[in-house]
Amino acid sequence: MWLKSYLTMGRKRPTWARVADDLMARVVNETENAREGVTRTNTFLQHWTPKATALPRDLRTMLAVARKYGLRQEGLAFERSILRDMPMWGHAQTNERDMRKLTRRAGATRCLIKHHGARTVGDFEALASRLGGPEHKPNARCTCRGCEHAIAEQACSNPHRCWTKAKQMMDLLPKKWDPRGEHPEDYEDKEMRDAVEETKHMDSAILFDKRITTRGALADTFRIFTEGEEACNEKLETRTKEGRRTIKAFTDGACEKNGFGDARAGAGVHLEGEEAGARSVRVPENLEQTNQVGEAVAMLLAT
């Protein structure tokens, strides 16, 4: 429960969790990427690790539990509000070496932190977008409204330099974690509504909800009991292809000696219509040999 409570973000974040953030941010190695203490916000969201030996016992235990049960961010897609709430400095899903190189102490880095107050991906996205302003000129002498505001209100000596740095950092984000561009949330709800409309006359039809976007808050991006390689950070394209047609598929799974050590499972699919045919397979030995797994494999086979 401590770990779950700690991962609560936003206004509902408990006070003790904020204190824990501050304690952990103060006890990192000097070689850590986020050298500026103010940019360290959460060890699970960024490329920095606190010295466990310098922490109180309760925090050491919490971090140990996170490691033991494989806590990490995973998901097929995330809504933009989540992507924009991620801390940009030391973003955990970027290449750590590239981020370290780009955020070395420099004028633009210091200005982004001190004068622009840029902390999250959303902050950096807003700054980077100013490069495309119709009045902006790509040099330090630009007098567009955006540059004049940054100079007068934020004491920025070179807005173009800072905005360019912001864009360079945004470009380090894997496509799945970059709020710019198209994401499944842009079309999957409409496609679901269209599918409901198309199948409403089919009394016995069970519509598969293929929406994959994780919605909510940063806390909803975390999973436990993960193992193996890190999750794929490629952006998925789930848009339904044009010219689709309805295919009726019957699936089932079965298992001999279900529940015993020598169980063997299989899966079968039967298609009707233009794609008429049948196929059956044995469940691979590296998967659990149960009736439920056979049914899951059958549905995967049907796709």
Order of alpha helices (4+ residues) and beta strands (2+ residues): alpha-alpha-alpha-beta-beta-alpha-alpha-alpha-alpha-alpha-alpha-alpha-beta-beta-beta-beta-beta-alpha
